[in-house]
């Protein structure tokens, strides 16, 4: 598990591949689900959020966690390929100086 400082940009990335042969593929719909330490879940969708396509099947989004604790995220692809990433947890370190 990676640890980052509070209020620091964190780039989340994924590459979607066809399970049968490992070829990178663009799903019809790409989304990123994020849950903060308070349990608030937010879903971002490519084309209507800050998710960017960085290559065939490759997507990225930068978040700036403003709360200390464990954040969980998951990428989801649907349509031309239906696949999800594992739940990924990152730790955001608390700060005595930043209390947001």
Residue pairs with C-beta under 8 A, 6 or more apart in sequence:
1 89
1 90
1 91
2 90
2 91
3 90
3 91
3 92
3 93
4 10
4 65
4 90
4 91
4 92
4 93
5 92
5 93
5 95
6 65
6 66
6 67
6 68
6 92
6 93
6 94
6 95
6 98
6 100
7 64
7 65
7 66
7 98
7 100
8 64
8 65
9 62
9 63
9 64
10 62
10 63
10 64
10 65
10 90
11 60
11 61
11 62
12 32
12 60
12 61
12 62
12 63
12 73
12 75
12 88
13 54
13 58
13 59
13 60
14 58
14 59
14 60
14 75
14 85
15 24
15 55
15 57
15 58
15 59
16 24
16 25
16 26
16 27
16 30
16 57
16 58
16 59
16 75
16 77
16 81
16 83
17 23
17 24
17 25
17 57
17 83
18 24
18 25
18 81
19 83
24 55
24 56
24 57
24 58
25 56
25 57
25 80
25 81
26 53
26 56
26 57
26 80
27 77
27 78
27 79
27 80
27 81
27 82
27 83
28 78
28 79
28 80
29 45
29 46
29 76
29 77
29 78
29 79
30 45
30 46
30 51
30 53
30 59
30 75
30 76
30 77
31 43
31 44
31 45
31 46
31 51
31 75
31 76
31 78
32 43
32 44
32 49
32 51
32 59
32 61
32 73
32 74
32 75
32 76
33 41
33 42
33 43
33 44
33 73
33 74
33 76
34 41
34 42
34 43
34 44
34 63
34 71
34 72
34 73
35 41
35 42
35 71
35 72
35 73
36 42
36 65
36 67
36 69
36 71
37 67
37 68
37 69
37 70
37 71
37 92
38 67
44 50
44 51
44 61
45 51
46 53
46 59
49 61
50 61
50 62
51 59
51 60
51 61
52 59
52 60
52 61
53 59
54 60
59 75
63 71
63 73
65 71
65 90
65 92
66 100
67 92
67 100
68 92
68 93
68 94
68 95
69 91
69 92
69 94
70 89
70 90
70 91
70 92
71 89
71 90
71 91
71 92
72 87
72 88
72 89
73 87
73 88
73 90
74 84
74 85
74 86
74 87
74 88
75 84
75 85
76 83
76 84
76 85
77 83
77 84
